[in-house]
Amino acid sequence: MGSEPTGIVYSATSYNQAHRLTLSRRSGKMNSMIVSADPTAALFCSDADELIGDDLAATCATFKTFLLIEHRGSWSESAAADAVAAALPVEADKVLAMPELQPFAIRPIGRVEPQESTLTHVGRVGHDSLLERVAFSTLDSLSHLQERPGSGSAPIFAVCTNGSRDSCCALKGRPLAQHLHQQLLDGGESPVVEISHLGGHRFAATMIVLPWGYSYGRLTEALALEIAHTAQQGLVHPSGLRGRADLSSASQAAEIMWRNKIGPAPIDAVTGIEEAAEAGTTVVSATVLGNPMSLRMSYETGSLVDRTRCGGKPFTTGRWSGE
């Protein structure tokens, strides 16, 4: 196994408290390591993850179609499943078992009185994205969702605030959602909603832009607003981008690398993404601004964060590289 890694102590200030984070690593290169938060003054997972330099690229949860169910009031850890059971009680098990379908609970910004849970939208992510408002909750709304023609839709900015799943999402997500709502509300219906667990609470504050399916993390108020304004112009902003939901991790990472080079650009600036396994790596090819491109992608496992102030499960960091 070689010599033991060198112990390094990092100090950080979070939510007006001083915290210590002790980690072990080999100098010069990211290797497998264990990060142990001081149990008496632990960091929140989102602060610990950022402190150790975890890469948020290619961490978007994968799905191809989705449901948005307005489910007001307080949320449990399983808010999405609760919303399905409340809005589609007879068909809930069938809905939750559908492959590549992701249901989400949503609610308006701010504290609102509970009311009957209702399926409000169905959609499909990706280049040929689709977002349809539905008038009533029924499984018929999901029929042939993959085959329906795409439609141009104004984006919805859904910020995770599922604090019962992880406190970081409430502490960082709710103020961000409120700020976006105030800045983007223009006399009509707000394009901003609170949404249930998006995956990757260690990257809070997180947001997904629907129906495209682009997920973002570590958002500040300024960056989130810039992303939203860019999306309203039909462009994908590369900063804070975690990936697109219909792509594998390797393809998400490759697309982010290309988008970081070209800057804000239409979704169709990167098309025809394909993968091929080759010698322990994944070769991702695409057409970028009309030019054929390819990247050989490989993944390197990083640190294991075993305890945080949030009390969540341990998580392992990592990073994609491409050449």
Steps between C-alpha positions, in 0.01 A plus 500: 500500500799735532561759766220661695363828353591827663246646744385852417271719710275751330313774681184664374226725626142395424175648628692714750673203661862395471544139387795272450529238229780246512584313185770265379642506151809439294645823376492593134209283385147415602502151652263299713484660842283531807366833618390510862303796629551595864187354668472797737517766229431329168451671168179478305545253214482775237776696674719194556461391139595839361789536742670180383460599135245243384399542136128548443521420126313187387298461820152562358251224583392318184145473363326567169146593596355668807189592693446816701247455778399801706526371855472784748581508868795336670701229322645176630819334377287322239310807381483388136357158585259662746381735226441213258304307762287806578431606140476156338405265785371215286788508252787605730687168499485483121624857461791452742606186312508663156853494357673831425208694655575735788214647705560818696304680766481874444346789691476878460768717658452574868280348764163402355199322644472129416242402241416198288805373313466532123701388199568828318759423230649210308814535293804363322859624529769540238522655153142419404367609837136515591302667778123457513260634757233246593150579617451203731696219662485184293739239370372577148714816514810278480402299194752523216690775680822396327343512153316831513646784294708754689365843577664831576429586861602778731743354752410410855771557760458239772712547812537211743374589847444146632644567843373173647730321257797720585508825694735664246217505248282699737771730636636590157213413266214695654669843506619442143152402380350807668756729338444354152125524545521867594733581210318301229135557593356725232133541569399147402577153630844466655746286299660391829382212718635304793569138408568176685832317508710545184794287615832642609398702804872544567490746209227718656360734400384291202260575217371327188384684189197325350415371252861488374613304804820696568594484866712756687674512837685723748283788390528851631215743451693682228594185308151352521348818363757510219421137413127576499530808279723304262251212483216742429700604193517136391862449607670250731732663752808285579584639845392273785377241250467147637374339180189412302263235629475286185877450471734256671763633738777479239290687243396760758864564581599527133216738418592723793860517378386607155252752638761651728703576187218648291317688777123556513353339189177337377429143603559398137856634511598149613317222314528134410672389819614137477717274715736210439690299760871478425785366711342576836388847394192644331541684171228763465443654157267781396453786258593827671403819317495296179841340554561132586664463843598213725639458850643193669345513846629335815385521860715530811354428842574762761435529871252327725313744725383287789329750731353846466283729708198405286515142627453354154657191350872497417578598143794455268630781283666470161589669177468438125785590268506508121760518230 
